[in-house]
Amino acid sequence: MQVALLGGSFNPPHVGHLMAAAYVHATQGVDEVWLMPSSQHPFGKQMESFEHRVAMCDAMCRETSGWLKTTQVEREPGLSGRTVDTLALLVQRYPDVKWSLIIGSDILKDLPHWKDFHRIEEMARVIVLYRAGYPAPDTVGPPLAEVSSTAIREQFARGAEPSDLVPSGVLAHARAAGLYGLGRAK
């Protein structure tokens, strides 16, 4: 089996994540794509609780036909949010899986700060997707939609619900849980 990992804060998950996963599933010869929410952000970014971000990822997965799944592996004891350590655990746990790691061209500039990126490349095929506004050599696919969780949180803070950027199941969970200020009295 071939599995591609799409990691991130997913704070909240959005159509850009869904489009990236769908593109990789459709064109890169993988059987499944696993959304991998970070339990803690290695660079200290503040996020909604892990449980809520997993629930929102699960809601987005339900909008596919079973090839998109959520893994909670980053919650394992001893992991610190470093991709190399998470991937090493997955390789050990699932020895028959061939792994790919999906990254966007926007984070290529951050790779020198990643722990042991060369080891990641030994354990997994790295698929670099072209994120709009961040052209780079060796990327695959058309430019991905210009959408970010940060911009979506800013819209939520203004009282808007960006239903064109956030899958309906994700919005429903965020609303029901009162995340990002949704559901508060105005």
Order of alpha helices (4+ residues) and beta strands (2+ residues): beta-alpha-beta-alpha-beta-alpha-beta-alpha-beta-beta-alpha-alpha
